[in-house]
Amino acid sequence: MIEIGLEMPLTKLRYRTGSNNSLATSRKLIEGAAGMGWLCRLDRLVGAVIFGAQWLALPLILLLFLQWPMRDVVRGYSREANDVGQIFFALYVAVSVTAATRAGTHLAADAVAQRYSPRLRHHIRKVGALVGLSPWALFILIASKPVVISSLQLRESFPDTGNPGYFVIKLALWIMAAIMLTQAIVDIARPLPRDNA
């Protein structure tokens, strides 16, 4: 199975702080935080979307593999396979950016950050989500509104083949921005682990 850098939901999260926090400690942190039930549900929702999207890799690989045999042997349906593959790829990439961020592998300067205290790294992550990710995701949602809405209303089809479904590729832009914004909210609201307080 191809992994896209998945991380466990917040209730099962092992904080990457350099110390060996146990799974039980992480669960107690979230469960013990007053009024944080919404945060756990939101985090689980993002985790479920990422978990579901990882399975798009299998049909994507299969469709890419079958394109040439379909064109050369079957002499048909290779363009349709390409179009469906583009849809799967757009949805997969839309979610994989957030999956990489959750796993701590996206835009991370680990060589420098390992010298910082866990508390400082936690605050840097919050500031990055507040100042970097949130405004960017909101900008994408707002700036792409006319393009995505018109594509959805027309149920836009692929320009080369006329096959339906091109609107899903444009919708994937909103999916990417929405899931990144949701993850940023989770990161901003996430409490500091008690071991590092």
VEXFIMAR-159777 format. One record per residue (C-alpha): residue in three letters; x, y, z. Coordinates in steps of 0.25 Angstrom, whole numbers, padded with zeros to 4 digits, always signed. Layout:
<pts>
ALAXYZ/...
</pts>
This chain:
<pts>
MET+0000+0000+0000/ILE+0005+0014-0003/GLU+0005+0023+0008/ILE+0004+0038+0007/GLY+0009+0042+0021/LEU-0003+0039+0029/GLU-0004+0042+0044/MET-0013+0036+0054/PRO-0025+0045+0059/LEU-0023+0054+0070/THR-0028+0045+0080/LYS-0017+0035+0077/LEU-0007+0045+0073/ARG+0008+0044+0078/TYR+0013+0058+0079/ARG+0026+0059+0072/THR+0033+0067+0083/GLY+0046+0059+0084/SER+0042+0052+0097/ASN+0035+0039+0097/ASN+0021+0043+0100/SER+0012+0030+0101/LEU-0001+0028+0094/ALA-0008+0028+0107/THR-0002+0042+0111/SER-0007+0048+0097/ARG-0021+0042+0099/LYS-0022+0048+0113/LEU-0017+0061+0108/ILE-0028+0062+0098/GLU-0039+0056+0106/GLY-0035+0064+0119/ALA-0036+0077+0111/ALA-0049+0084+0115/GLY-0057+0087+0102/MET-0048+0080+0093/GLY-0058+0070+0088/TRP-0060+0078+0075/LEU-0045+0078+0073/CYS-0044+0063+0073/ARG-0056+0062+0064/LEU-0050+0072+0054/ASP-0037+0064+0055/ARG-0043+0051+0053/LEU-0051+0056+0041/VAL-0038+0061+0034/GLY-0032+0048+0037/ALA-0043+0040+0031/VAL-0043+0049+0018/ILE-0028+0046+0017/PHE-0030+0031+0020/GLY-0040+0030+0009/ALA-0032+0038-0001/GLN-0020+0029+0001/TRP-0028+0018-0006/LEU-0029+0026-0019/ALA-0014+0023-0021/LEU-0018+0008-0025/PRO-0028+0011-0036/LEU-0019+0023-0041/ILE-0007+0014-0043/LEU-0016+0003-0049/LEU-0022+0013-0059/LEU-0008+0019-0063/PHE-0003+0005-0065/LEU-0015+0001-0074/GLN-0014+0013-0083/TRP-0004+0007-0092/PRO-0010-0007-0093/MET-0024-0001-0096/ARG-0018+0008-0107/ASP-0009-0002-0113/VAL-0017-0015-0111/VAL-0031-0012-0109/ARG-0030+0001-0118/GLY-0040+0008-0109/TYR-0044+0014-0096/SER-0029+0019-0093/ARG-0034+0034-0093/GLU-0045+0031-0083/ALA-0035+0024-0074/ASN-0026+0036-0075/ASP-0038+0045-0071/VAL-0042+0037-0059/GLY-0027+0036-0055/GLN-0027+0051-0056/ILE-0039+0052-0046/PHE-0033+0042-0036/PHE-0019+0049-0037/ALA-0025+0063-0034/LEU-0033+0058-0022/TYR-0021+0050-0017/VAL-0012+0062-0018/ALA-0022+0071-0012/VAL-0022+0063+0001/SER-0007+0058+0001/VAL-0002+0073+0004/THR-0010+0072+0017/ALA-0006+0058+0020/ALA+0009+0062+0018/THR+0007+0074+0028/ARG+0000+0065+0038/ALA+0012+0055+0037/GLY+0022+0067+0040/THR+0029+0064+0026/HIS+0024+0076+0019/LEU+0032+0089+0019/ALA+0039+0084+0032/ALA+0053+0089+0035/ASP+0056+0078+0045/ALA+0071+0081+0045/VAL+0069+0094+0052/ALA+0056+0092+0059/GLN+0062+0080+0067/ARG+0070+0089+0075/TYR+0057+0097+0080/SER+0049+0093+0092/PRO+0036+0085+0089/ARG+0028+0097+0094/LEU+0035+0106+0084/ARG+0033+0096+0073/HIS+0018+0095+0077/HIS+0017+0110+0076/ILE+0024+0111+0063/ARG+0014+0101+0057/LYS+0002+0109+0062/VAL+0008+0122+0057/GLY+0011+0116+0043/ALA-0003+0111+0043/LEU-0009+0124+0047/VAL+0000+0133+0038/GLY+0003+0124+0026/LEU-0007+0113+0024/SER-0020+0120+0028/PRO-0018+0132+0019/TRP-0014+0124+0008/ALA-0025+0114+0008/LEU-0035+0126+0010/PHE-0029+0133-0002/ILE-0030+0120-0011/LEU-0045+0118-0007/ILE-0048+0133-0010/ALA-0040+0135-0022/SER-0044+0122-0029/LYS-0059+0124-0026/PRO-0063+0128-0040/VAL-0055+0118-0047/VAL-0060+0106-0038/ILE-0074+0111-0038/SER-0076+0112-0053/SER-0069+0099-0055/LEU-0079+0092-0045/GLN-0091+0099-0051/LEU-0087+0095-0065/ARG-0083+0081-0061/GLU-0070+0084-0069/SER-0065+0073-0077/PHE-0051+0070-0082/PRO-0047+0079-0093/ASP-0039+0069-0102/THR-0049+0057-0101/GLY-0062+0063-0096/ASN-0063+0053-0085/PRO-0071+0058-0073/GLY-0064+0060-0060/TYR-0054+0072-0062/PHE-0061+0080-0052/VAL-0056+0070-0041/ILE-0042+0074-0044/LYS-0046+0089-0041/LEU-0054+0085-0029/ALA-0041+0078-0024/LEU-0035+0092-0022/TRP-0046+0095-0012/ILE-0044+0082-0005/MET-0029+0084-0004/ALA-0032+0098+0002/ALA-0043+0094+0011/ILE-0036+0082+0017/MET-0023+0091+0019/LEU-0031+0101+0026/THR-0038+0091+0035/GLN-0024+0085+0038/ALA-0019+0099+0041/ILE-0031+0101+0051/VAL-0027+0088+0058/ASP-0013+0092+0059/ILE-0016+0106+0064/ALA-0026+0100+0075/ARG-0017+0088+0079/PRO-0013+0089+0093/LEU+0001+0088+0097/PRO+0005+0074+0103/ARG+0005+0074+0118/ASP+0019+0068+0118/ASN+0024+0080+0112/ALA+0016+0091+0119/
</pts>
